[in-house]
Amino acid sequence: MTDQPLSMSLEEDYVDIREQVTKLCEDFPGEYWRNLEKQPPSGSYPTEFIEALTEAGYLAALIPEEYGGAGLPVRGGAVILETINRNGCSAAAGHAQMYTMGTILRHGSKEQKEHFLPKIASGELRLQAFGVTEPTTGSDTTQIKTRADKQGNGYVVNGQKVWTSRAAHSDLMLLLARTTPADQVEKRTHGISTFLIDLKEAQKNGCTITPIDAMINHNTTEVFFDNVPIPADALIGEEGRGFRYILDGMNAERCLTASESIGSGRYFTEKSVAYSSERVVFDRPIGQNQGIQFPIAKAHAQLEAAELMVRKATAMFDAGLPCGGEANMARLLAAQAAWDCGEACMSTHGGFAFAREYDIERKWRESRLSLTAPISSNLILSYIGQHILGMPRSY
């Protein structure tokens, strides 16, 4: 990525894309998402929705044109995801493909890029699985125990990943595994490698994917590796430098998922305003009451501020500038603002908020996840304290 002049729009950008995505989402109303949740365990994958996004080229938005994508900047991808959530759909069902492919694009070999990126762009191959988190390590990625040991012309993988969303609906997985034992490296970030593995082939050779029954339809799983062989050319970049490669893509992930929260916040606020204007109690619309009006207004103000940080973070990322602080703060503020908008919406609708037909409770549950994953608010606060404010490390 080369440095470019910083340009941050304050207007509604990518208007055509917003209109087109909105039109696509109209074919997937609340009933579609509610029906998915009725499937055990904890829901079914929105295959039709993902196929529609793929066919329209939206999941390939950030892949360069030379590999069959649209070549949009991260800001363009952020607008797509924001618009999906604003229209009551779930961008999380396909968002991983936007930022996982970046590891291949930035650190993959010429052969890997030419082989995989066009197929990901066309939808021939789905890259939705990101194997990082483990049961005993959580957010402490440097302590992962999954191993990839050299054997013959490749590697053998052993270990376990958890909260690996969409693994059962992905052809490929971006996998982080230790290739050098932790006690044999100078820094705990060393000796970790990134692999792009064929999940279909892996499942024939010792890989098991088990769904996790969760409160939201996120299609998350546990993935077990029992002597799973993978070829040498599954390695992305240099062996032992995978942790840095993953960090390199985290800023894009922060920006993109923050934009989803902005969309969710817009969804909640629009629902709150509409319902409070039409719902009449004691001979007056409830929106006339400050007890209803003020929480909606306050959450809206918070959302507006969060969106400015999202715009700043994406602008800096697209300009090739260091943006770790901005991307993390955008993620923090957007997630909290969306949750506050959701809380205001729940209170505004009263008992009807709990009726599934209103879709409020579904989006409210999804919104709560943003405070925990893909990074918790407390970890972001720790990052701000240490890396921005210069305070001692708190963990």
N, C-alpha and C positions, 0 to 999 in steps of 0.2 A: 504494500500500500504506500503510495507516495503522498507527501504532504500537499494539501490544496488549501486555497483561501477559505477561511471559516465563513460559512453562509448559513444563517438560521432564519427560516421563514416564520413569521408570526401570523400568517394568513392560513386559511384552510387549503393546504397543499394537496397535490395529486387528486384533484376533484374528480377527474374521469375515473380513476381507480376506485375512489370511494363510491361513486355511483354504480359502477359495474359490480363491485363486491356486494353492495347492498341488494342489488337485483338478484344476484346469485343466492344470497341468504334467504330471500323471500320463498325459495323453493324448499326451505328447511325450517319451518315454523316450530313453535314450542312443542307441538304435538309430536313431531319427529324425535326431538331430544327426550321427551318424557317416555316415549315408547322404548327407546334404547335402554333407559334405566330399569325397565321391567325385566331385562334379561339377566340371568345369573351368570357368574357372580358379580355383583355390583355393576351391571351394565354391559352393553355391547358396543363394539367399535363403530363409529359413524362412517362406514365404508363408502356409502354413496356420496356423502358430503366431501370426503377426502378425494374421491375420484373426480368430483365436480371441480374442486380447487385445482387439482393436478391438470385436468383437461384444459382449464382456463389459463394455466401457466402461473398461477399465483404462488405455488410452493417452490417454483423454480425462479422466483423473482430475483434472487440475489446471485444466482449462477450466471457467470459471464455469457454473453451472446455466443462466443466461439464454442461453448459447450452446450448450446441449446437453451440457455436461460434468457431472462429479460435483461440481465445486467444492471438492475436497479441498485442504488445505494441502500444502506441499512434503513435510512429514513423511509424509503419506499416500502420496504418490508414491514416496518413498524406501522405504517398507515393501513396496510392490508390486514394485519392482525387486530389493530384497534377497531377497524370497521366491522370485522367479523363479530367481535364481542359486543360492540355497540348494538348490533342487530339481534342479540339474543342467542347467537350460536357459540360454539366453543372453539377458539383458535388453538387451544392447547392440544387438540387432537392431531394437529399437523405441524405445530410450530418448530419442533426439534429439527426437522429437515432443513430449515433455514439456517440454523447456526451450526449444526453438526457438519454440514457439507463444507463449511469454512475451513475446517481442519485439513480436509483433503486439498482444498483449493490453495491454502497458504503453505502447507508442509508436505503434501503428497508429491510423489514422483511424476514426471511427465506421463509415464505409462498409466499410472493410477488415475490421474486426472482425465486423460483421454478415454480411459475405459469406463470409469464409474460416473463421472459428472453428466455426460449426455444421457445415460440410462436413468439416472436419478431425475434429471430434468423432464424426461418424457414420461416418467412414471413406471417404466419397465422394472426399475428397482426402487424399493422404498427404504429410506434411511431415516427411521424414526426412533431407533433405540440407542440410548447413551448409557453404557455400562460403567458407572463410576462408584456410586454409593454402595457401601457394604454394611451388613448388620452390626458389626463390632466397631466400625470406624466413623459412621455418620458423615459429618462434614469435614472430618480430619482426613482428607484425601491422601496425605503423605503416609498414612499408616495402613494403607490397603494391604490385604493379605493374598489376594488373587495373584497367582504366579503364572508366568509364561516362560517355561524352561526350554532351552534349545534342545532339539532332538532331530537328528538326521538333517534334512534340508528345510526344517521349519521349527515350530515350537509346539509344546504341549501345554495346554491351559488347565489349571486346577483352581477352584475357588468358588465364590458365591457373590452375586450382586443382588441388591434389594432396591425396591422402588424404581425399577427399570421400566418406565412406562412405555407401552406400545410394542414391547419386544415380541409379543405373539402376533403382531400385525406388521412386522418389518422384515425385509429381506436381509438387511445388513445391520450390524451393530458397530458403533465406535466404542471400543473397549480399552479401558485403562488397566494395565497389569504390571506387576513388579517383575523385572527381568534380572535385577541384581538384588540380593538380600539387603534389607535395611541396615544390617550391622556391617556391611561391606562398602558403604558409600560415605563420602565426607559430609554431605548434606542430605537430609531426609527427603528432599525433593528430587534427588538424583536416583537413577536406577529404575525409573518408572517409564514404561513405554506405551505408546498408543498403537492400537491395531484396528483395522477395518476387517471384520470377519463376516463370513457368509453364514447367517443364522440357520438357513435351511439345511445346509451341509453339516453344520455343527450339531444340529438336533439329531442327525443320523449317527453321530459319533460321540455320544456322552454328554450332550448339553440338554438340560431339562428346563422348561419354562413353566412356572406355576403362578396362576393368577392370585392376586391379593384382594380379598373382599374389603372394599373401602367405602367411605361415606359419599364419594363422588364417582361419577363414571369416567375415570381417568385411565382405565385399562392398564393399571400398573401391575408389575409382576416381580417375582423372585427368579433369578436365573442361576442355575447350578452348572458348574463345569467339572466334569470328572474325566480327566485324561483326554481332553478334546484336542485333536491335532489341528493345527492351522499352518498354512504355507508361509514361507519366509517373506513372500511379497505382500503379506497382510500387514506388515509393519509399516507405519506411517513415519516418514522422516528417519531420524537417527535413533538407534536403540538407547534407552536411558534418558531421553530428553522429552518424553511424552507429557510430563507434568507441565512443562512450559508451553507445550503446544495446546493443551487444554485451557490453560489460563489465558492464552492468546485469544481464545474464542469466547471467554466469559463476558467480556464487555459487550459483545454483540448480543449474547443471550440476555444480559441485564436490560439492554435497550429494548429488545423485542418483547420480552415478557412484561416490561413496564408499560409498554404501549397497549398490551392487552388489558391491563388494569385501568388504563385511561378509558378504553372502550367500555369496560364493565361499569365504570363510574358514570359514564354518559347514559348507559342503559338504565341504571337505577334512577338517576335524576329525572330522566324523561318520564319514566313510569310514575315516579313520585309526584311530579308536577301535574301530570294528566289526571291521576286518581284523586289527588287532593282538590282539584278544581271541579270535579264532577260528583264527588261523594258529599252528600248533604246530611248533616246531623244537627239537630236543634235548629232547623230552619236556616242553616247557612253552610256553605262549602267548608270542609274542614281545613282547607288551605288558607282560610282567612284567620285561623288561629295561630298565634305566634308559636305555640307549643309544637305545631306541625311545621310551620313555615321556617323557623329559625334553624333547626337541624339540617333541613334540606339546603338552605342557603349557605350555611357554614361549610357543609361537605362540598358544595359546588365551588366555593372559593378555594378550598384546599385542593380540589381537583384541577382547577385552573393553574394554580401554582405548580403542582406536580407536572402538568403537561409542559410547562415552560422548561423544567429541568429535563424532561424527556427529549424535548426538541434540542436543547443545548447539547445533551449527551450524544444524540445521533449525529448532530452537525459536527461535533468534534471527532467522532469515530470516522465519519465519512471524509473528513479533512486529513485523516492520518495522524491526529494529535493524541497525546496521552489523555485518556479519559476514564481511568479507573474510578476516580472519586466521583465524577459526574454520573457515570453509568450506575454506580452503586446507590448514589443518592436519589437518582431518578427511580430506581427500583423500589427503594424504601418509601419514598413519598407517594408514588403512584399506588403501591399496594395498600398503604394506610388510607389514602383518600378513597380508593374504591371500596374498601371495607366500611368506611364512615358513610359513604353514599348508600351502601347496601343496608346498613343499620337504619339509616333514616327512611329508606324505602320500606323496610320491614315494619317499622313503627307506624308509618303513614298508612299502610294497608291493614294494620291491625290483624284481626284473626284471618282475614282473607289471604294474608301473606303466606300462611301455612298451607293453603289449598294449592295442590300441585298445578291445577289448571291455570294459575296466574303466572307460573314460572319464576316467581320471585325467590322462593326458597331454593330452587335449583341453582340459580345464579349466585345467591347468597352463600351457599355451600362452596361453590367453585371459587368465590372471591376470598373466602377464608384461607384457602390453600396458598394464596399469594403471599401471605405473611410468613409462611413456613418454607415453601419451595418455589423455585429451585435454590433459593438461599434464604435463611431466616433473617428476620429484621435485626435480631441481636448480633448476628455475625457482621451485618453491614455496619451497625453502630460501632462494633469493635474495629472494623476497618477504618472508619472515619476517625475514631479516636487515635489510632496508632499512626496511620499513613497520611492523614490530612492535618490533624491537630498536633501530631508529634508527641503524643502521650505514650506512656509505657504500654507494652503489649499486655492485654488483659486476660489472655488465655494461654 
